[in-house]
């Protein structure tokens, strides 16, 4: 079993994923629009709700990128159905303080900072923000390697 974040966007999934790939070194695995859906699959979709007839053809139905063996997925919410993320945050654990600073500074540009990046009792660097696309992030550079990494 794997847990993978799935992010919802208000029509700007393509832009967000291009930005995330550039900053995080991600490899795009899929970027499917509603227009990419085969005709037979469109016929199986509901007539109401978030089916292909309600979605603009150029909006992203499903995006997927791989970052260090983890999948980050997302898509554009149906018109009028987007909700800002609440109760969840994408956490990045970065071993190098300089890299943590680079990622934090780049991803947070144009967003809103919740906690400036700085030293804490548990981390060489830690900070929280919501990026310009509405995705909440935490950047953590632990004082010691994570137990899972130390066990390898």
C-alpha positions in Angstrom: 0.0 0.0 0.0 1.1 3.6 -0.7 -0.3 6.9 0.4 -0.1 9.6 -2.2 -1.2 13.2 -2.0 -4.0 14.2 -4.5 -4.4 17.9 -4.9 -7.4 19.8 -6.2 -7.1 23.0 -8.2 -9.3 25.8 -9.3 -8.5 25.5 -13.0 -4.7 25.9 -12.7 -3.5 22.3 -12.2 -1.3 22.4 -15.4 0.5 25.5 -14.2 0.9 24.2 -10.6 2.3 20.9 -11.7 4.8 22.5 -14.1 5.9 24.7 -11.3 6.2 21.8 -8.8 8.1 19.7 -11.3 10.6 22.5 -11.9 11.1 23.3 -8.2 11.1 19.7 -6.8 12.7 17.9 -9.7 9.6 15.9 -10.4 9.1 13.7 -13.5 5.7 14.0 -15.1 4.0 10.7 -15.5 0.6 11.9 -16.7 -1.2 15.1 -17.6 -4.6 14.1 -19.0 -7.3 16.6 -20.0 -11.0 16.0 -20.2 -10.6 16.1 -24.0 -8.1 13.2 -23.7 -10.9 10.9 -22.4 -11.8 8.2 -25.0 -15.3 8.4 -26.4 -16.3 5.1 -24.9 -15.2 6.2 -21.4 -17.1 9.5 -21.8 -20.3 7.5 -22.4 -19.8 5.7 -19.1 -19.6 9.0 -17.1 -22.6 10.5 -15.3 -24.6 13.1 -17.2 -24.5 15.4 -14.2 -21.8 16.2 -11.6 -18.2 16.1 -12.7 -18.6 14.3 -16.0 -16.9 15.4 -19.2 -19.9 17.5 -20.3 -19.4 19.7 -17.3 -15.7 20.1 -17.5 -13.9 22.4 -20.0 -12.0 20.2 -22.4 -8.6 21.8 -21.7 -8.8 21.3 -17.9 -6.8 18.6 -16.2 -8.7 15.4 -15.3 -5.6 13.7 -13.8 -2.0 14.7 -13.3 0.7 12.6 -11.8 4.4 13.2 -11.2 7.0 11.2 -9.4 9.3 12.9 -6.9 12.0 10.6 -5.3 9.7 7.6 -5.6 6.6 9.3 -4.3 3.7 10.2 -6.5 2.1 13.6 -6.3 -1.3 13.6 -8.1 -4.0 16.2 -8.8 -6.6 17.6 -11.1 -8.9 20.6 -11.7 -12.1 20.6 -9.7 -15.4 20.8 -11.6 -16.6 24.4 -12.2 -18.0 25.8 -9.0 -16.9 22.8 -6.9 -13.3 23.8 -5.9 -12.7 24.1 -2.2 -9.5 25.4 -0.6 -7.6 22.6 1.1 -8.3 22.3 4.8 -7.0 19.8 7.4 -4.1 18.5 5.3 -0.6 19.7 4.4 2.0 18.4 1.9 5.1 17.8 4.0 8.6 17.9 2.4 11.4 16.3 4.4 14.7 17.7 3.0 18.1 16.6 4.4 20.2 19.6 3.3 19.4 23.0 5.0 20.4 25.0 1.8 18.1 22.9 -0.3 15.3 23.3 2.3 15.8 27.1 2.0 15.8 27.0 -1.8 12.6 24.9 -1.9 10.8 27.0 0.8 11.8 30.3 -0.8 10.8 29.3 -4.3 7.5 27.4 -3.5 6.3 30.1 -1.1 6.7 33.0 -3.6 3.4 34.6 -4.2 1.8 32.6 -1.5 1.2 33.2 2.2 3.6 32.3 4.9 2.2 30.6 8.0 5.6 30.1 9.7 8.8 31.6 8.4 11.6 29.1 7.7 13.9 28.9 10.7 15.6 26.7 13.2 13.5 24.8 15.8 14.3 22.4 18.6 13.5 19.5 16.3 14.8 20.8 13.0 17.7 22.6 11.4 15.0 24.3 9.2 11.2 24.2 9.4 8.6 26.4 7.9 5.0 26.4 6.7 3.2 28.3 3.9 0.4 28.1 1.4 1.6 28.5 -2.2 0.1 30.7 -4.8 -2.1 27.8 -6.0 -3.7 27.3 -2.6 -1.7 24.2 -1.6 -0.5 24.1 2.0 3.1 23.0 2.5 5.6 22.2 5.4 9.3 22.1 4.7 11.3 20.2 7.4 15.0 19.7 7.6 15.4 17.4 10.6 18.3 17.6 13.0 18.9 13.8 12.6 18.0 11.5 9.7 14.5 10.1 9.9 14.3 6.6 11.6 13.2 5.0 8.3 16.2 6.4 6.5 18.6 5.4 9.4 17.3 1.8 9.3 18.2 1.4 5.6 
